[in-house]
Amino acid sequence: QVQLVESGGGLVQPGGSLRLSCAASGSIFSIYAMGWYRQAPGKQRELVATISSGGITNYADSVKGRFTISRDNAKNTVYLQMNSLKPEDTAVYYCNAYYSGSYSTHDYWGQGTQVTVSS
């Protein structure tokens, strides 16, 4: 089992920055691929960014060049640095931990943190 707790959301003006954190506990953090997803009102949940256990990153086109995902395996934490925020980035942001091995697949989600970009 993996427990994920997000933090760092809030209200920010357009053009501002926020850093989200996701602290993981309960299992071997380093073997999991980690990701950030978001869900805006009335829309489906969408991928924002992922980082593999080996540090390979992937971003949605809408956030490339503005968001950076990183992980600190010593602290069991994954981060999402969000710069140049736009109103369309407003959503609940969810942390995800995913592992697929020879015998099992594990997929865990945090409770979400609200990000609101508004003047």
N, C-alpha and C positions, 0 to 999 in steps of 0.2 A: 504494500500500500504506500502511496505517496500523497501527502497533504500539501496543498499549494495555497499560499496566502499572498494576494496582491496588495500593493500599497502604492501611493504616490499620485493617485488621480486627484482631480480637482477642477476648478474653474480658471481658465487662462484666456487672455485676449488673443485675437488673431496675430500671428507673427511671434507669439511667445513660445516658451519651451516647458516641457515637463519630463521628468524621468520616472518611469514606472519600475517597480521592483517586484519580484516574485520569489518568495522564500519557500524552499521545498524541504520537507522532512519525511522520514519514514523509510527511505530506501537509498539505494546507491545512486545519487544524483547524476554522477558523471556518465552513466551509461545511457541516459535518456536524451532523446532529441527534445528540445524545448521550443515552444512557440508562443507567440502573441496573436490573438484573434480579437475581432471586435464585432459588436452588433449594435447598429443604430436602430432607433424606433421604427417599426414597420418593415425592417429589412432582415435578410438572413445574415447569420454569422459569417464573417469572411476572414481569411488569413491576412495578417499584417506582416509578420516576419517569423522566420524560424532559424534555429541554429542547431546543427547536428552535435552529436557527442564529440566529434572531432573539430568542431568550430567552424564548419562551413555554414554560411549564411544565405538566406533567400528572402527576398522582399516582394511585396505586392508593388505593382507599377506605380500605384497612387502615392506610395510613401518613399520610393527610392530617392536617395539624395537628401531626405529630410529626417528619416528615422534610422537609428542604429540599434541593433540587438547585440547583446554581449552576455557572457556568462562567467561566473566566478565559481569554479567547482569547489574551491576551498571553503567558500561561504554558502554553498548550496543555493545560489541565487542567480536568477537571470534578470537582465535589465532591458528596458526599452527607452532609449533616449529619443525624445521627440522634439524636433526643432521646426521652426517656421510653421507652426500649427495653423490649420485652416478650420473654418466652421464645419466643413464636411468631415473633419476628423472626430467630431463629437459622437461618442458611442460609449457603451460599456466595454471595457477591455478585459479579456480573459487570458489567463496563463494556461498553457497546456504542456503536459509531459507525456512523451510517447516512447514506447520501447517495443520492438518486435524481435523476438528471438526464435530459436528453433522450435521451442515447445510452447511458447505463450506470447501473447500480446497484451500490453498494458497501456491504458489511455486514461489520463487523469486531467481534471479541470479544477481551476480555482473558482472562487465565488464571484469574481469580477470587481472591477473598480471603474467608477464613472469618470469620464473625461469630457468636459464641456468647454468648447472654444466659442467664446462670444464676447462682444464688446459691450 
